[in-house]
Amino acid sequence: MSDTAHYRFQSDQAKRLARQVTDATVREKLLEMAEEYGRYADLIEARTAERMSAEALTH
């Protein structure tokens, strides 16, 4: 599993758990975690795209 896929999976898991819990504080923290995992995945994707673009320019 790629790093991006791992973080997307973790984000989805946190969202699923957030829908199941009744404690508002826990739900909010899980949603924050989901958002953070999504940002990690986005960052990895952006860095990969930059790297691929740079490599394409040198070839």
C-alpha positions in Angstrom: 0.0 0.0 0.0 1.4 3.4 -0.9 1.8 6.1 1.6 -1.0 8.1 0.0 -3.3 5.1 0.0 -2.4 4.5 3.7 -3.3 8.0 4.7 -6.5 8.0 2.7 -7.5 4.7 4.4 -6.8 6.1 7.8 -8.8 9.2 7.0 -11.8 7.0 5.9 -11.4 4.9 9.1 -11.5 8.0 11.3 -14.6 9.3 9.5 -16.4 6.0 9.9 -15.6 5.9 13.6 -16.7 9.5 14.0 -20.1 8.5 12.6 -20.4 5.8 15.2 -19.4 7.5 18.4 -21.9 9.4 20.6 -19.4 11.6 22.4 -19.1 14.9 20.7 -15.6 15.6 21.8 -14.4 12.2 20.6 -16.3 12.7 17.3 -14.6 16.1 16.8 -11.2 14.7 17.4 -11.7 11.9 15.0 -12.9 14.3 12.3 -9.8 16.4 13.0 -7.6 13.3 12.6 -9.4 12.4 9.4 -8.7 15.9 8.0 -5.1 15.7 9.0 -4.7 12.3 7.3 -6.2 13.8 4.2 -3.7 16.7 4.3 -0.8 14.2 4.6 -2.1 12.3 1.5 -2.5 15.6 -0.4 1.0 16.6 0.5 2.5 13.3 -0.6 0.6 13.5 -3.9 1.7 17.1 -4.6 5.4 16.2 -3.9 5.1 13.1 -6.1 3.6 15.2 -8.9 6.4 17.8 -8.5 9.0 15.2 -8.6 7.5 13.6 -11.7 7.2 16.9 -13.4 10.9 17.8 -12.7 12.0 14.4 -14.0 10.0 14.9 -17.2 11.8 18.2 -17.8 15.2 16.6 -17.4 14.5 13.8 -19.9 
